[in-house]
Amino acid sequence: LDFSYEDIPDLSGNVAVVTDANSGIGESTAKELARKGCKVYMTCRSEERATDAIARIEKEIGSSANLVFLELDLESMKKATTAAEMFAELEDRLDILIANAGLVFADFSALSNSNDTTIQHLGHFAFVKTLLPLLRKTNSELNSDVRIVVVASNLYRLGISFFSFSTFRRYCHSKFANVLFVKELTEVLNDTNIYVNAIHPGRVKTNIQDLDNAPVSFLVKFLTKYVIEPTSLSAYDGAKASLFAAVDKRAREPSHKEKLPCPHIVSYCFRQLCDGVLLSSGKENANSTEERKKLWEYSEKALTEALK
């Protein structure tokens, strides 16, 4: 399936939220949505970084780009809820929600809760769940096309459980949680026409690896910097899968519902084929109704506790 940014339709009048949009895939995603007339809320914790990203985008596509900073701290479910409530006060519609934030190698001991699953899953759970009434409202309007896209990874196949305390494994587990979340969210919204899916962007060179501060061995850092990164996709190409799922009408077709396009590259000694399949096969537990409901219940309890 061929998809290019030229295939993105006119999005004038639409409103989108892209999390962690101050760099990497998120910034490229926000840029291409804005280029087609969409009003884009770019979320991150730092207003300074968001302002810098907005300046870079405006320099490329023009100052008429409708880009807005929204403070969102996914480390805290309470703060994520507050950010969603603030957005709902500012806007009366939400057409596109792209949950993009994530980290691979990071020193999570520096986080207040020492738990990257909050950033990768629980923070987004709180943010998305709080926005569901607005998404439902937009979906009820004539000719609406509401979509929720979660940027996951095919590494979810290595996730055995949602809970883990190793650095790379926790990333895999959190992406496994992303897939379970999307599956259950699809069921929650089955009475609507809201499109929900998770995508694998491919192996992309972005700052989510955070190698400088990563609590990993020299060998891992060396391989990542000199073998993996040179053969990885750019953030510009890595955003294509997100945008296809978010705006292309073909994503709704049964033949593409569970298979999204992902670029592939040929590297020095291996070929990376990004099939983009996250919802159709792979890890057996990802298709487990019991697993996804268990995670949803856990997430709701965590949210209730966070809001006390």
C-alpha positions in Angstrom: 0.0 0.0 0.0 1.5 3.3 -1.1 1.0 6.3 1.1 2.6 9.7 0.9 2.0 13.0 2.6 0.4 14.3 -0.6 -2.4 11.8 0.1 -3.5 13.6 3.3 -6.8 15.3 2.6 -7.8 18.9 3.4 -8.3 19.0 7.2 -9.7 22.5 7.5 -12.1 22.7 10.4 -10.6 19.6 12.1 -9.0 19.7 15.5 -6.2 17.2 16.5 -4.1 16.5 19.6 -0.7 14.9 19.2 1.1 14.0 22.4 4.9 14.5 22.8 4.8 16.7 19.7 7.9 18.8 20.4 10.3 16.5 18.5 10.6 13.3 16.5 7.6 11.5 15.1 5.2 13.7 17.1 6.6 16.9 15.6 6.5 15.5 12.0 2.9 14.3 12.6 1.8 17.7 13.9 3.5 19.5 11.0 1.8 17.4 8.3 -1.6 17.8 9.9 -1.2 21.5 10.2 0.0 21.7 6.6 -3.4 20.5 5.5 -5.3 23.0 7.6 -5.9 21.1 10.8 -5.7 22.9 14.1 -3.2 20.9 16.1 -2.6 20.9 19.9 1.0 19.9 20.5 1.4 18.5 23.9 4.5 18.2 26.0 5.7 19.1 29.5 7.9 22.0 28.4 6.3 25.1 26.9 9.8 26.2 25.8 10.3 23.0 23.8 6.9 23.2 22.3 7.4 26.8 21.3 10.7 25.8 19.6 8.9 23.0 17.7 6.2 25.4 16.6 8.8 27.9 15.3 10.5 25.1 13.3 7.2 24.0 11.8 6.1 27.6 11.0 9.5 28.2 9.3 8.8 25.3 7.0 5.1 25.6 6.2 4.3 29.2 7.1 3.1 31.3 10.0 -0.5 30.6 9.2 -0.2 27.1 10.7 -2.7 26.7 13.5 -0.5 25.2 16.3 -1.3 25.4 20.0 0.8 24.3 23.0 -1.0 22.1 25.6 0.9 21.2 28.7 0.7 17.5 29.4 2.7 15.6 32.0 2.1 11.9 31.3 4.1 11.0 34.4 1.0 11.9 36.5 -2.5 10.5 35.8 -4.0 13.4 37.7 -2.1 15.9 35.6 -3.0 14.1 32.4 -6.7 14.2 33.4 -6.4 18.0 34.1 -4.8 18.5 30.7 -7.7 16.7 29.0 -10.3 18.7 31.0 -8.5 21.9 30.0 -8.6 20.9 26.3 -12.3 20.1 26.6 -12.9 23.6 27.9 -11.0 25.2 25.0 -12.6 23.2 22.2 -16.0 21.8 21.3 -14.7 19.1 19.1 -11.8 16.6 18.7 -11.4 14.8 15.4 -8.0 13.2 15.7 -6.2 12.0 18.8 -2.7 10.6 18.4 -1.1 9.1 21.5 2.6 9.3 20.6 4.7 9.7 23.7 7.2 7.0 24.7 10.7 6.3 25.9 13.0 3.3 25.3 16.2 3.6 27.3 15.7 6.1 30.1 16.6 6.4 33.7 13.2 5.9 35.2 14.5 6.0 38.7 14.5 9.8 38.1 10.7 9.8 37.8 8.7 10.4 40.9 6.9 7.1 40.6 9.8 5.2 39.0 7.4 3.6 36.6 7.7 4.2 32.8 4.3 2.4 32.4 2.7 5.6 33.6 4.2 7.5 30.6 3.7 4.7 28.1 0.2 3.6 29.1 -1.4 4.9 32.3 -0.9 8.6 31.5 -2.4 8.1 28.0 -5.2 6.0 29.5 -6.2 8.9 31.8 -5.8 11.5 29.0 -7.8 9.5 26.4 -10.5 8.3 28.8 -11.2 11.9 29.9 -11.6 13.0 26.3 -14.0 10.2 25.3 -17.1 12.3 25.9 -15.8 15.0 23.5 -14.7 12.4 21.0 -18.2 10.8 21.1 -19.8 14.3 20.7 -17.7 15.0 17.6 -18.5 11.5 16.2 -22.3 12.3 16.5 -21.9 15.3 14.1 -22.7 14.9 10.4 -19.8 13.8 8.2 -17.4 13.4 11.1 -14.4 11.1 10.9 -13.1 10.7 14.5 -9.9 8.7 15.0 -7.7 7.6 17.9 -4.3 6.3 17.0 -1.8 4.9 19.5 1.8 4.7 18.5 2.9 1.3 19.7 5.7 -1.0 18.5 6.1 -4.5 17.2 8.3 -5.0 20.2 5.0 -5.6 22.1 5.5 -9.2 21.2 8.3 -9.4 23.7 6.0 -8.1 26.5 4.9 -10.9 28.8 3.3 -8.8 31.4 2.4 -5.2 32.0 4.6 -5.2 35.0 8.4 -5.4 34.9 11.5 -3.6 36.3 14.1 -4.0 33.5 14.7 -1.0 31.3 14.2 -2.4 27.7 11.7 -5.0 28.8 9.5 -2.4 30.5 9.4 -0.6 27.2 8.2 -3.8 25.4 5.7 -4.5 28.2 4.3 -1.0 28.0 3.8 -1.4 24.2 2.0 -4.6 24.9 -0.2 -2.6 27.2 -0.8 -0.1 24.4 -2.1 -2.9 22.2 -4.4 -4.3 24.9 -5.7 -0.8 25.6 -6.5 -0.3 21.9 -8.3 -3.6 21.7 -10.4 -2.9 24.8 -11.0 0.8 23.7 -12.4 -0.6 20.4 -14.9 -2.6 22.4 -15.8 0.4 24.6 -16.5 2.5 21.5 -18.2 -0.2 19.5 -21.5 1.8 19.5 -19.8 4.6 17.6 -18.1 5.1 14.3 -14.8 6.1 16.0 -11.8 4.5 14.4 -9.3 3.1 16.9 -6.0 1.5 16.0 -2.4 1.0 17.1 0.5 1.4 14.7 4.1 0.3 14.4 6.1 3.2 12.9 9.1 1.1 12.1 12.6 1.4 13.6 12.9 5.1 13.8 15.8 7.3 14.9 14.4 9.7 17.5 15.3 11.0 20.9 13.2 8.4 22.7 16.3 6.2 23.1 17.9 8.9 25.3 21.3 7.3 25.1 23.2 9.9 27.0 21.3 9.2 30.2 20.4 5.6 29.5 21.1 3.1 32.3 22.4 0.5 29.9 25.8 -1.0 29.1 28.4 0.5 26.8 27.8 -2.4 24.3 24.1 -1.5 24.0 24.9 2.2 23.6 27.6 1.4 20.9 25.3 -0.9 18.9 22.4 1.5 19.1 24.5 4.5 18.0 26.6 2.9 15.3 24.5 0.0 14.0 20.9 0.5 14.7 20.5 4.3 14.3 22.4 4.6 11.0 20.0 2.0 9.5 16.8 3.5 11.0 14.1 5.6 9.4 14.0 9.3 9.9 11.2 10.8 12.1 9.7 12.2 8.9 9.3 8.8 7.4 8.4 7.3 10.8 5.3 9.5 11.0 3.7 8.0 7.9 2.0 5.1 9.6 0.5 7.4 12.3 -0.8 9.8 9.6 -2.2 7.0 7.4 -4.2 5.7 10.3 -5.3 9.2 11.4 -6.5 10.6 8.0 -6.5 8.1 5.1 -9.9 6.7 4.2 -8.3 3.4 3.2 -7.5 2.8 6.9 -11.2 2.1 7.5 -11.4 -0.5 4.8 -11.6 -4.1 6.1 -8.5 -5.1 4.1 -6.5 -2.5 5.9 -8.2 -2.4 9.3 -5.5 -4.6 10.9 -2.6 -4.0 8.5 -1.1 -0.6 8.3 1.7 0.5 5.9 5.2 0.9 7.2 8.3 1.8 5.2 11.1 -0.8 5.1 14.8 -0.4 4.6 17.7 -2.6 3.6 20.7 -2.2 6.0 24.2 -3.6 6.0 23.5 -7.1 7.1 19.8 -7.5 7.5 16.5 -6.4 6.1 13.9 -4.7 8.3 10.4 -5.4 7.1 7.9 -3.4 9.1 4.5 -5.1 8.6 2.7 -2.7 10.8 0.5 -5.4 12.2 -0.4 -4.9 15.8 -4.0 -5.9 16.1 -4.2 -9.0 14.0 -1.6 -11.5 15.2 1.7 -11.8 16.9 1.7 -12.4 20.6 -1.1 -14.7 21.7 -2.0 -12.8 24.8 -2.6 -9.6 22.8 -5.8 -11.2 21.6 -6.8 -12.3 25.0 -10.1 -10.7 26.1 -9.2 -11.6 29.7 -5.8 -9.8 29.5 -7.2 -6.6 28.0 -10.1 -6.4 30.5 -7.7 -7.0 33.4 -5.5 -4.2 32.2 -8.5 -1.9 31.7 -9.8 -2.6 35.2 -6.3 -2.0 36.7 -6.0 1.3 34.8 -9.4 2.5 36.0 -8.5 1.7 39.6 -5.1 3.5 39.2 -6.9 6.5 37.8 -9.5 6.5 40.6 -6.7 6.4 43.2 -4.7 9.1 41.4 -7.7 11.5 41.5 -8.3 11.1 45.2 
